[in-house]
Amino acid sequence: MTYSLQFLPEVEDDVINNYTWYKAKSRALGEDFLRIFYSSAYDIARSPLLYRKVYKEFRRCLIRRFPYAIYFV
């Protein structure tokens, strides 16, 4: 079963800002950030229960290679 995943507008803004920042450092780095972020989001939608709860019903997925996490319910 695949779950639907919806991002708050603030999250979308953060992703765009982070992509822009990494792209300014290196185009490939910006592309890697987006690829890894959306790959992690896909993994969450496929298997959300694989991620442990960190506070009440909130779960966390750490983003590989970048100092970010996706928190979700």
PDB file with SEQRES, HELIX, SHEET and CRYST1 records, atoms N, CA, C and O in Angstrom:
SEQRES   1 A   73  MET THR TYR SER LEU GLN PHE LEU PRO GLU VAL GLU ASP          
SEQRES   2 A   73  ASP VAL ILE ASN ASN TYR THR TRP TYR LYS ALA LYS SER          
SEQRES   3 A   73  ARG ALA LEU GLY GLU ASP PHE LEU ARG ILE PHE TYR SER          
SEQRES   4 A   73  SER ALA TYR ASP ILE ALA ARG SER PRO LEU LEU TYR ARG          
SEQRES   5 A   73  LYS VAL TYR LYS GLU PHE ARG ARG CYS LEU ILE ARG ARG          
SEQRES   6 A   73  PHE PRO TYR ALA ILE TYR PHE VAL                              
HELIX    1 AA1 PRO A    9  LYS A   25  1                                  17    
HELIX    2 AA2 ARG A   27  ARG A   46  1                                  20    
HELIX    3 AA3 PRO A   48  LEU A   50  5                                   3    
SHEET    1 AA1 3 LYS A  53  TYR A  55  0                                        
SHEET    2 AA1 3 PHE A  58  LEU A  62 -1                                        
SHEET    3 AA1 3 ALA A  69  PHE A  72 -1                                        
CRYST1    1.000    1.000    1.000  90.00  90.00  90.00 P 1           1          
ATOM      1  N   MET A   1       0.837  -1.179   0.000  1.00  0.00           N  
ATOM      2  CA  MET A   1       0.000   0.000   0.000  1.00  0.00           C  
ATOM      3  C   MET A   1       0.881   1.241   0.000  1.00  0.00           C  
ATOM      4  O   MET A   1       1.856   1.315   0.748  1.00  0.00           O  
ATOM      5  N   THR A   2       0.544   2.201  -0.828  1.00  0.00           N  
ATOM      6  CA  THR A   2       1.264   3.467  -0.877  1.00  0.00           C  
ATOM      7  C   THR A   2       0.389   4.555  -0.290  1.00  0.00           C  
ATOM      8  O   THR A   2      -0.782   4.685  -0.649  1.00  0.00           O  
ATOM      9  N   TYR A   3       0.954   5.329   0.606  1.00  0.00           N  
ATOM     10  CA  TYR A   3       0.252   6.436   1.242  1.00  0.00           C  
ATOM     11  C   TYR A   3       0.488   7.707   0.444  1.00  0.00           C  
ATOM     12  O   TYR A   3       1.463   7.822  -0.300  1.00  0.00           O  
ATOM     13  N   SER A   4      -0.426   8.663   0.613  1.00  0.00           N  
ATOM     14  CA  SER A   4      -0.206   9.955  -0.054  1.00  0.00           C  
ATOM     15  C   SER A   4       0.590  10.850   0.886  1.00  0.00           C  
ATOM     16  O   SER A   4       0.453  10.774   2.107  1.00  0.00           O  
ATOM     17  N   LEU A   5       1.396  11.669   0.313  1.00  0.00           N  
ATOM     18  CA  LEU A   5       2.246  12.565   1.080  1.00  0.00           C  
ATOM     19  C   LEU A   5       1.988  13.983   0.591  1.00  0.00           C  
ATOM     20  O   LEU A   5       2.096  14.270  -0.601  1.00  0.00           O  
ATOM     21  N   GLN A   6       1.648  14.858   1.516  1.00  0.00           N  
ATOM     22  CA  GLN A   6       1.400  16.255   1.169  1.00  0.00           C  
ATOM     23  C   GLN A   6       2.335  17.117   1.997  1.00  0.00           C  
ATOM     24  O   GLN A   6       2.486  16.909   3.201  1.00  0.00           O  
ATOM     25  N   PHE A   7       2.960  18.086   1.343  1.00  0.00           N  
ATOM     26  CA  PHE A   7       3.874  18.989   2.021  1.00  0.00           C  
ATOM     27  C   PHE A   7       3.177  20.315   2.310  1.00  0.00           C  
ATOM     28  O   PHE A   7       2.395  20.807   1.497  1.00  0.00           O  
ATOM     29  N   LEU A   8       3.465  20.877   3.461  1.00  0.00           N  
ATOM     30  CA  LEU A   8       2.999  22.218   3.772  1.00  0.00           C  
ATOM     31  C   LEU A   8       3.701  23.209   2.848  1.00  0.00           C  
ATOM     32  O   LEU A   8       4.814  22.938   2.397  1.00  0.00           O  
ATOM     33  N   PRO A   9       3.080  24.350   2.556  1.00  0.00           N  
ATOM     34  CA  PRO A   9       3.727  25.347   1.687  1.00  0.00           C  
ATOM     35  C   PRO A   9       5.102  25.772   2.213  1.00  0.00           C  
ATOM     36  O   PRO A   9       6.008  26.052   1.428  1.00  0.00           O  
ATOM     37  N   GLU A  10       5.256  25.819   3.524  1.00  0.00           N  
ATOM     38  CA  GLU A  10       6.545  26.202   4.113  1.00  0.00           C  
ATOM     39  C   GLU A  10       7.636  25.191   3.762  1.00  0.00           C  
ATOM     40  O   GLU A  10       8.795  25.558   3.569  1.00  0.00           O  
ATOM     41  N   VAL A  11       7.260  23.934   3.685  1.00  0.00           N  
ATOM     42  CA  VAL A  11       8.230  22.888   3.330  1.00  0.00           C  
ATOM     43  C   VAL A  11       8.656  23.064   1.880  1.00  0.00           C  
ATOM     44  O   VAL A  11       9.840  22.974   1.558  1.00  0.00           O  
ATOM     45  N   GLU A  12       7.690  23.312   1.012  1.00  0.00           N  
ATOM     46  CA  GLU A  12       8.013  23.522  -0.400  1.00  0.00           C  
ATOM     47  C   GLU A  12       8.946  24.718  -0.564  1.00  0.00           C  
ATOM     48  O   GLU A  12       9.884  24.675  -1.359  1.00  0.00           O  
ATOM     49  N   ASP A  13       8.685  25.784   0.191  1.00  0.00           N  
ATOM     50  CA  ASP A  13       9.562  26.962   0.143  1.00  0.00           C  
ATOM     51  C   ASP A  13      10.970  26.614   0.617  1.00  0.00           C  
ATOM     52  O   ASP A  13      11.955  27.035   0.009  1.00  0.00           O  
ATOM     53  N   ASP A  14      11.066  25.848   1.699  1.00  0.00           N  
ATOM     54  CA  ASP A  14      12.380  25.439   2.209  1.00  0.00           C  
ATOM     55  C   ASP A  14      13.142  24.603   1.192  1.00  0.00           C  
ATOM     56  O   ASP A  14      14.345  24.791   1.005  1.00  0.00           O  
ATOM     57  N   VAL A  15      12.449  23.686   0.539  1.00  0.00           N  
ATOM     58  CA  VAL A  15      13.107  22.835  -0.458  1.00  0.00           C  
ATOM     59  C   VAL A  15      13.640  23.685  -1.605  1.00  0.00           C  
ATOM     60  O   VAL A  15      14.768  23.485  -2.056  1.00  0.00           O  
ATOM     61  N   ILE A  16      12.840  24.625  -2.074  1.00  0.00           N  
ATOM     62  CA  ILE A  16      13.273  25.499  -3.176  1.00  0.00           C  
ATOM     63  C   ILE A  16      14.455  26.356  -2.740  1.00  0.00           C  
ATOM     64  O   ILE A  16      15.419  26.508  -3.490  1.00  0.00           O  
ATOM     65  N   ASN A  17      14.387  26.914  -1.540  1.00  0.00           N  
ATOM     66  CA  ASN A  17      15.495  27.743  -1.034  1.00  0.00           C  
ATOM     67  C   ASN A  17      16.769  26.924  -0.870  1.00  0.00           C  
ATOM     68  O   ASN A  17      17.854  27.392  -1.215  1.00  0.00           O  
ATOM     69  N   ASN A  18      16.648  25.713  -0.351  1.00  0.00           N  
ATOM     70  CA  ASN A  18      17.827  24.864  -0.178  1.00  0.00           C  
ATOM     71  C   ASN A  18      18.405  24.449  -1.528  1.00  0.00           C  
ATOM     72  O   ASN A  18      19.622  24.434  -1.715  1.00  0.00           O  
ATOM     73  N   TYR A  19      17.525  24.116  -2.461  1.00  0.00           N  
ATOM     74  CA  TYR A  19      17.983  23.771  -3.809  1.00  0.00           C  
ATOM     75  C   TYR A  19      18.764  24.945  -4.420  1.00  0.00           C  
ATOM     76  O   TYR A  19      19.841  24.751  -4.983  1.00  0.00           O  
ATOM     77  N   THR A  20      18.220  26.145  -4.306  1.00  0.00           N  
ATOM     78  CA  THR A  20      18.874  27.327  -4.853  1.00  0.00           C  
ATOM     79  C   THR A  20      20.233  27.559  -4.206  1.00  0.00           C  
ATOM     80  O   THR A  20      21.200  27.897  -4.888  1.00  0.00           O  
ATOM     81  N   TRP A  21      20.305  27.378  -2.894  1.00  0.00           N  
ATOM     82  CA  TRP A  21      21.565  27.571  -2.180  1.00  0.00           C  
ATOM     83  C   TRP A  21      22.607  26.550  -2.633  1.00  0.00           C  
ATOM     84  O   TRP A  21      23.746  26.910  -2.928  1.00  0.00           O  
ATOM     85  N   TYR A  22      22.213  25.279  -2.686  1.00  0.00           N  
ATOM     86  CA  TYR A  22      23.164  24.246  -3.125  1.00  0.00           C  
ATOM     87  C   TYR A  22      23.545  24.425  -4.592  1.00  0.00           C  
ATOM     88  O   TYR A  22      24.697  24.197  -4.962  1.00  0.00           O  
ATOM     89  N   LYS A  23      22.601  24.829  -5.424  1.00  0.00           N  
ATOM     90  CA  LYS A  23      22.877  25.042  -6.845  1.00  0.00           C  
ATOM     91  C   LYS A  23      23.888  26.162  -7.040  1.00  0.00           C  
ATOM     92  O   LYS A  23      24.697  26.116  -7.967  1.00  0.00           O  
ATOM     93  N   ALA A  24      23.846  27.181  -6.161  1.00  0.00           N  
ATOM     94  CA  ALA A  24      24.820  28.274  -6.245  1.00  0.00           C  
ATOM     95  C   ALA A  24      26.229  27.768  -5.954  1.00  0.00           C  
ATOM     96  O   ALA A  24      27.209  28.302  -6.473  1.00  0.00           O  
ATOM     97  N   LYS A  25      26.322  26.738  -5.123  1.00  0.00           N  
ATOM     98  CA  LYS A  25      27.630  26.140  -4.813  1.00  0.00           C  
ATOM     99  C   LYS A  25      28.097  25.247  -5.956  1.00  0.00           C  
ATOM    100  O   LYS A  25      29.269  25.255  -6.334  1.00  0.00           O  
ATOM    101  N   SER A  26      27.150  24.472  -6.502  1.00  0.00           N  
ATOM    102  CA  SER A  26      27.445  23.557  -7.602  1.00  0.00           C  
ATOM    103  C   SER A  26      26.117  23.084  -8.180  1.00  0.00           C  
ATOM    104  O   SER A  26      25.242  22.625  -7.445  1.00  0.00           O  
ATOM    105  N   ARG A  27      25.971  23.194  -9.485  1.00  0.00           N  
ATOM    106  CA  ARG A  27      24.712  22.767 -10.115  1.00  0.00           C  
ATOM    107  C   ARG A  27      24.402  21.319  -9.771  1.00  0.00           C  
ATOM    108  O   ARG A  27      23.255  20.982  -9.476  1.00  0.00           O  
ATOM    109  N   ALA A  28      25.413  20.464  -9.806  1.00  0.00           N  
ATOM    110  CA  ALA A  28      25.204  19.048  -9.509  1.00  0.00           C  
ATOM    111  C   ALA A  28      24.749  18.849  -8.068  1.00  0.00           C  
ATOM    112  O   ALA A  28      23.951  17.956  -7.784  1.00  0.00           O  
ATOM    113  N   LEU A  29      25.251  19.671  -7.167  1.00  0.00           N  
ATOM    114  CA  LEU A  29      24.879  19.550  -5.759  1.00  0.00           C  
ATOM    115  C   LEU A  29      23.406  19.904  -5.567  1.00  0.00           C  
ATOM    116  O   LEU A  29      22.704  19.239  -4.805  1.00  0.00           O  
ATOM    117  N   GLY A  30      22.940  20.929  -6.238  1.00  0.00           N  
ATOM    118  CA  GLY A  30      21.526  21.291  -6.175  1.00  0.00           C  
ATOM    119  C   GLY A  30      20.639  20.177  -6.703  1.00  0.00           C  
ATOM    120  O   GLY A  30      19.612  19.853  -6.108  1.00  0.00           O  
ATOM    121  N   GLU A  31      21.044  19.594  -7.824  1.00  0.00           N  
ATOM    122  CA  GLU A  31      20.285  18.487  -8.405  1.00  0.00           C  
ATOM    123  C   GLU A  31      20.287  17.275  -7.477  1.00  0.00           C  
ATOM    124  O   GLU A  31      19.269  16.597  -7.335  1.00  0.00           O  
ATOM    125  N   ASP A  32      21.428  17.003  -6.847  1.00  0.00           N  
ATOM    126  CA  ASP A  32      21.513  15.888  -5.898  1.00  0.00           C  
ATOM    127  C   ASP A  32      20.577  16.106  -4.716  1.00  0.00           C  
ATOM    128  O   ASP A  32      19.911  15.175  -4.263  1.00  0.00           O  
ATOM    129  N   PHE A  33      20.528  17.337  -4.221  1.00  0.00           N  
ATOM    130  CA  PHE A  33      19.639  17.627  -3.098  1.00  0.00           C  
ATOM    131  C   PHE A  33      18.195  17.302  -3.461  1.00  0.00           C  
ATOM    132  O   PHE A  33      17.510  16.617  -2.702  1.00  0.00           O  
ATOM    133  N   LEU A  34      17.727  17.779  -4.600  1.00  0.00           N  
ATOM    134  CA  LEU A  34      16.348  17.502  -5.009  1.00  0.00           C  
ATOM    135  C   LEU A  34      16.104  16.017  -5.204  1.00  0.00           C  
ATOM    136  O   LEU A  34      15.089  15.483  -4.756  1.00  0.00           O  
ATOM    137  N   ARG A  35      17.030  15.355  -5.869  1.00  0.00           N  
ATOM    138  CA  ARG A  35      16.875  13.923  -6.131  1.00  0.00           C  
ATOM    139  C   ARG A  35      16.769  13.142  -4.828  1.00  0.00           C  
ATOM    140  O   ARG A  35      15.891  12.291  -4.682  1.00  0.00           O  
ATOM    141  N   ILE A  36      17.655  13.425  -3.886  1.00  0.00           N  
ATOM    142  CA  ILE A  36      17.664  12.696  -2.619  1.00  0.00           C  
ATOM    143  C   ILE A  36      16.443  13.062  -1.770  1.00  0.00           C  
ATOM    144  O   ILE A  36      15.863  12.191  -1.122  1.00  0.00           O  
ATOM    145  N   PHE A  37      16.047  14.327  -1.767  1.00  0.00           N  
ATOM    146  CA  PHE A  37      14.863  14.739  -1.011  1.00  0.00           C  
ATOM    147  C   PHE A  37      13.624  14.002  -1.517  1.00  0.00           C  
ATOM    148  O   PHE A  37      12.885  13.417  -0.726  1.00  0.00           O  
ATOM    149  N   TYR A  38      13.396  14.029  -2.826  1.00  0.00           N  
ATOM    150  CA  TYR A  38      12.190  13.401  -3.367  1.00  0.00           C  
ATOM    151  C   TYR A  38      12.271  11.878  -3.314  1.00  0.00           C  
ATOM    152  O   TYR A  38      11.237  11.214  -3.235  1.00  0.00           O  
ATOM    153  N   SER A  39      13.443  11.326  -3.354  1.00  0.00           N  
ATOM    154  CA  SER A  39      13.600   9.885  -3.158  1.00  0.00           C  
ATOM    155  C   SER A  39      13.205   9.500  -1.735  1.00  0.00           C  
ATOM    156  O   SER A  39      12.551   8.479  -1.518  1.00  0.00           O  
ATOM    157  N   SER A  40      13.605  10.320  -0.774  1.00  0.00           N  
ATOM    158  CA  SER A  40      13.232  10.077   0.622  1.00  0.00           C  
ATOM    159  C   SER A  40      11.722  10.210   0.803  1.00  0.00           C  
ATOM    160  O   SER A  40      11.113   9.417   1.521  1.00  0.00           O  
ATOM    161  N   ALA A  41      11.120  11.196   0.163  1.00  0.00           N  
ATOM    162  CA  ALA A  41       9.668  11.381   0.249  1.00  0.00           C  
ATOM    163  C   ALA A  41       8.952  10.163  -0.335  1.00  0.00           C  
ATOM    164  O   ALA A  41       7.942   9.718   0.209  1.00  0.00           O  
ATOM    165  N   TYR A  42       9.466   9.631  -1.427  1.00  0.00           N  
ATOM    166  CA  TYR A  42       8.884   8.429  -2.042  1.00  0.00           C  
ATOM    167  C   TYR A  42       8.990   7.243  -1.085  1.00  0.00           C  
ATOM    168  O   TYR A  42       8.046   6.465  -0.947  1.00  0.00           O  
ATOM    169  N   ASP A  43      10.139   7.107  -0.429  1.00  0.00           N  
ATOM    170  CA  ASP A  43      10.324   6.018   0.536  1.00  0.00           C  
ATOM    171  C   ASP A  43       9.336   6.136   1.695  1.00  0.00           C  
ATOM    172  O   ASP A  43       8.797   5.131   2.158  1.00  0.00           O  
ATOM    173  N   ILE A  44       9.100   7.350   2.157  1.00  0.00           N  
ATOM    174  CA  ILE A  44       8.132   7.567   3.239  1.00  0.00           C  
ATOM    175  C   ILE A  44       6.738   7.131   2.784  1.00  0.00           C  
ATOM    176  O   ILE A  44       6.037   6.432   3.517  1.00  0.00           O  
ATOM    177  N   ALA A  45       6.340   7.533   1.596  1.00  0.00           N  
ATOM    178  CA  ALA A  45       5.013   7.187   1.090  1.00  0.00           C  
ATOM    179  C   ALA A  45       4.842   5.674   0.938  1.00  0.00           C  
ATOM    180  O   ALA A  45       3.743   5.153   1.128  1.00  0.00           O  
ATOM    181  N   ARG A  46       5.897   4.985   0.606  1.00  0.00           N  
ATOM    182  CA  ARG A  46       5.819   3.525   0.444  1.00  0.00           C  
ATOM    183  C   ARG A  46       5.797   2.789   1.767  1.00  0.00           C  
ATOM    184  O   ARG A  46       5.071   1.807   1.918  1.00  0.00           O  
ATOM    185  N   SER A  47       6.594   3.256   2.740  1.00  0.00           N  
ATOM    186  CA  SER A  47       6.726   2.534   4.009  1.00  0.00           C  
ATOM    187  C   SER A  47       6.893   3.497   5.189  1.00  0.00           C  
ATOM    188  O   SER A  47       7.974   3.566   5.774  1.00  0.00           O  
ATOM    189  N   PRO A  48       5.865   4.222   5.538  1.00  0.00           N  
ATOM    190  CA  PRO A  48       6.016   5.215   6.610  1.00  0.00           C  
ATOM    191  C   PRO A  48       6.323   4.605   7.976  1.00  0.00           C  
ATOM    192  O   PRO A  48       6.951   5.254   8.812  1.00  0.00           O  
ATOM    193  N   LEU A  49       5.895   3.390   8.209  1.00  0.00           N  
ATOM    194  CA  LEU A  49       6.093   2.779   9.525  1.00  0.00           C  
ATOM    195  C   LEU A  49       7.525   2.317   9.763  1.00  0.00           C  
ATOM    196  O   LEU A  49       7.865   1.904  10.872  1.00  0.00           O  
ATOM    197  N   LEU A  50       8.363   2.382   8.738  1.00  0.00           N  
ATOM    198  CA  LEU A  50       9.774   2.036   8.917  1.00  0.00           C  
ATOM    199  C   LEU A  50      10.518   3.093   9.728  1.00  0.00           C  
ATOM    200  O   LEU A  50      11.589   2.825  10.274  1.00  0.00           O  
ATOM    201  N   TYR A  51       9.959   4.269   9.801  1.00  0.00           N  
ATOM    202  CA  TYR A  51      10.621   5.380  10.488  1.00  0.00           C  
ATOM    203  C   TYR A  51      10.076   5.491  11.900  1.00  0.00           C  
ATOM    204  O   TYR A  51       8.869   5.416  12.128  1.00  0.00           O  
ATOM    205  N   ARG A  52      10.977   5.668  12.829  1.00  0.00           N  
ATOM    206  CA  ARG A  52      10.552   5.657  14.229  1.00  0.00           C  
ATOM    207  C   ARG A  52       9.916   6.980  14.635  1.00  0.00           C  
ATOM    208  O   ARG A  52      10.174   8.038  14.062  1.00  0.00           O  
ATOM    209  N   LYS A  53       9.073   6.863  15.650  1.00  0.00           N  
ATOM    210  CA  LYS A  53       8.443   8.054  16.214  1.00  0.00           C  
ATOM    211  C   LYS A  53       9.478   8.793  17.049  1.00  0.00           C  
ATOM    212  O   LYS A  53      10.238   8.187  17.805  1.00  0.00           O  
ATOM    213  N   VAL A  54       9.493  10.112  16.900  1.00  0.00           N  
ATOM    214  CA  VAL A  54      10.434  10.924  17.666  1.00  0.00           C  
ATOM    215  C   VAL A  54       9.718  11.833  18.663  1.00  0.00           C  
ATOM    216  O   VAL A  54      10.327  12.314  19.618  1.00  0.00           O  
ATOM    217  N   TYR A  55       8.426  12.067  18.439  1.00  0.00           N  
ATOM    218  CA  TYR A  55       7.639  12.860  19.367  1.00  0.00           C  
ATOM    219  C   TYR A  55       6.173  12.584  19.091  1.00  0.00           C  
ATOM    220  O   TYR A  55       5.674  12.865  18.002  1.00  0.00           O  
ATOM    221  N   LYS A  56       5.484  12.033  20.081  1.00  0.00           N  
ATOM    222  CA  LYS A  56       4.076  11.657  19.949  1.00  0.00           C  
ATOM    223  C   LYS A  56       3.884  10.853  18.659  1.00  0.00           C  
ATOM    224  O   LYS A  56       4.442   9.763  18.534  1.00  0.00           O  
ATOM    225  N   GLU A  57       3.110  11.365  17.698  1.00  0.00           N  
ATOM    226  CA  GLU A  57       2.875  10.624  16.452  1.00  0.00           C  
ATOM    227  C   GLU A  57       3.799  11.063  15.305  1.00  0.00           C  
ATOM    228  O   GLU A  57       3.660  10.581  14.181  1.00  0.00           O  
ATOM    229  N   PHE A  58       4.722  11.959  15.581  1.00  0.00           N  
ATOM    230  CA  PHE A  58       5.627  12.452  14.549  1.00  0.00           C  
ATOM    231  C   PHE A  58       6.762  11.465  14.311  1.00  0.00           C  
ATOM    232  O   PHE A  58       7.386  10.974  15.252  1.00  0.00           O  
ATOM    233  N   ARG A  59       7.015  11.189  13.059  1.00  0.00           N  
ATOM    234  CA  ARG A  59       8.126  10.325  12.649  1.00  0.00           C  
ATOM    235  C   ARG A  59       9.142  11.169  11.901  1.00  0.00           C  
ATOM    236  O   ARG A  59       8.835  12.266  11.433  1.00  0.00           O  
ATOM    237  N   ARG A  60      10.370  10.637  11.794  1.00  0.00           N  
ATOM    238  CA  ARG A  60      11.442  11.408  11.151  1.00  0.00           C  
ATOM    239  C   ARG A  60      12.201  10.541  10.165  1.00  0.00           C  
ATOM    240  O   ARG A  60      12.529   9.387  10.440  1.00  0.00           O  
ATOM    241  N   CYS A  61      12.469  11.127   9.012  1.00  0.00           N  
ATOM    242  CA  CYS A  61      13.325  10.505   7.995  1.00  0.00           C  
ATOM    243  C   CYS A  61      14.512  11.437   7.784  1.00  0.00           C  
ATOM    244  O   CYS A  61      14.348  12.571   7.335  1.00  0.00           O  
ATOM    245  N   LEU A  62      15.703  10.952   8.109  1.00  0.00           N  
ATOM    246  CA  LEU A  62      16.905  11.757   7.881  1.00  0.00           C  
ATOM    247  C   LEU A  62      17.279  11.686   6.409  1.00  0.00           C  
ATOM    248  O   LEU A  62      17.257  10.616   5.801  1.00  0.00           O  
ATOM    249  N   ILE A  63      17.619  12.829   5.849  1.00  0.00           N  
ATOM    250  CA  ILE A  63      18.005  12.911   4.436  1.00  0.00           C  
ATOM    251  C   ILE A  63      19.477  12.537   4.312  1.00  0.00           C  
ATOM    252  O   ILE A  63      20.335  13.138   4.957  1.00  0.00           O  
ATOM    253  N   ARG A  64      19.760  11.549   3.485  1.00  0.00           N  
ATOM    254  CA  ARG A  64      21.151  11.137   3.267  1.00  0.00           C  
ATOM    255  C   ARG A  64      21.965  12.295   2.689  1.00  0.00           C  
ATOM    256  O   ARG A  64      21.476  13.070   1.867  1.00  0.00           O  
ATOM    257  N   ARG A  65      23.187  12.392   3.128  1.00  0.00           N  
ATOM    258  CA  ARG A  65      24.183  13.315   2.583  1.00  0.00           C  
ATOM    259  C   ARG A  65      23.961  14.794   2.928  1.00  0.00           C  
ATOM    260  O   ARG A  65      24.893  15.593   2.834  1.00  0.00           O  
ATOM    261  N   PHE A  66      22.758  15.160   3.318  1.00  0.00           N  
ATOM    262  CA  PHE A  66      22.455  16.557   3.616  1.00  0.00           C  
ATOM    263  C   PHE A  66      21.942  16.670   5.050  1.00  0.00           C  
ATOM    264  O   PHE A  66      21.324  15.735   5.560  1.00  0.00           O  
ATOM    265  N   PRO A  67      22.194  17.804   5.705  1.00  0.00           N  
ATOM    266  CA  PRO A  67      21.797  17.950   7.113  1.00  0.00           C  
ATOM    267  C   PRO A  67      20.321  18.349   7.282  1.00  0.00           C  
ATOM    268  O   PRO A  67      20.008  19.370   7.894  1.00  0.00           O  
ATOM    269  N   TYR A  68      19.430  17.528   6.731  1.00  0.00           N  
ATOM    270  CA  TYR A  68      18.005  17.809   6.798  1.00  0.00           C  
ATOM    271  C   TYR A  68      17.244  16.552   7.154  1.00  0.00           C  
ATOM    272  O   TYR A  68      17.744  15.436   7.012  1.00  0.00           O  
ATOM    273  N   ALA A  69      16.019  16.756   7.621  1.00  0.00           N  
ATOM    274  CA  ALA A  69      15.135  15.640   7.944  1.00  0.00           C  
ATOM    275  C   ALA A  69      13.722  16.000   7.491  1.00  0.00           C  
ATOM    276  O   ALA A  69      13.365  17.174   7.400  1.00  0.00           O  
ATOM    277  N   ILE A  70      12.940  14.985   7.215  1.00  0.00           N  
ATOM    278  CA  ILE A  70      11.529  15.166   6.920  1.00  0.00           C  
ATOM    279  C   ILE A  70      10.769  14.619   8.122  1.00  0.00           C  
ATOM    280  O   ILE A  70      10.899  13.444   8.464  1.00  0.00           O  
ATOM    281  N   TYR A  71       9.984  15.468   8.755  1.00  0.00           N  
ATOM    282  CA  TYR A  71       9.123  15.040   9.862  1.00  0.00           C  
ATOM    283  C   TYR A  71       7.711  14.887   9.318  1.00  0.00           C  
ATOM    284  O   TYR A  71       7.232  15.728   8.557  1.00  0.00           O  
ATOM    285  N   PHE A  72       7.055  13.813   9.711  1.00  0.00           N  
ATOM    286  CA  PHE A  72       5.725  13.566   9.175  1.00  0.00           C  
ATOM    287  C   PHE A  72       4.847  12.823  10.175  1.00  0.00           C  
ATOM    288  O   PHE A  72       5.325  12.228  11.141  1.00  0.00           O  
ATOM    289  N   VAL A  73       3.562  12.882   9.910  1.00  0.00           N  
ATOM    290  CA  VAL A  73       2.560  12.178  10.719  1.00  0.00           C  
ATOM    291  C   VAL A  73       1.833  11.226   9.800  1.00  0.00           C  
ATOM    292  O   VAL A  73       0.933  10.510  10.240  1.00  0.00           O  
TER     293      VAL A  73                                                      
END                                                                             
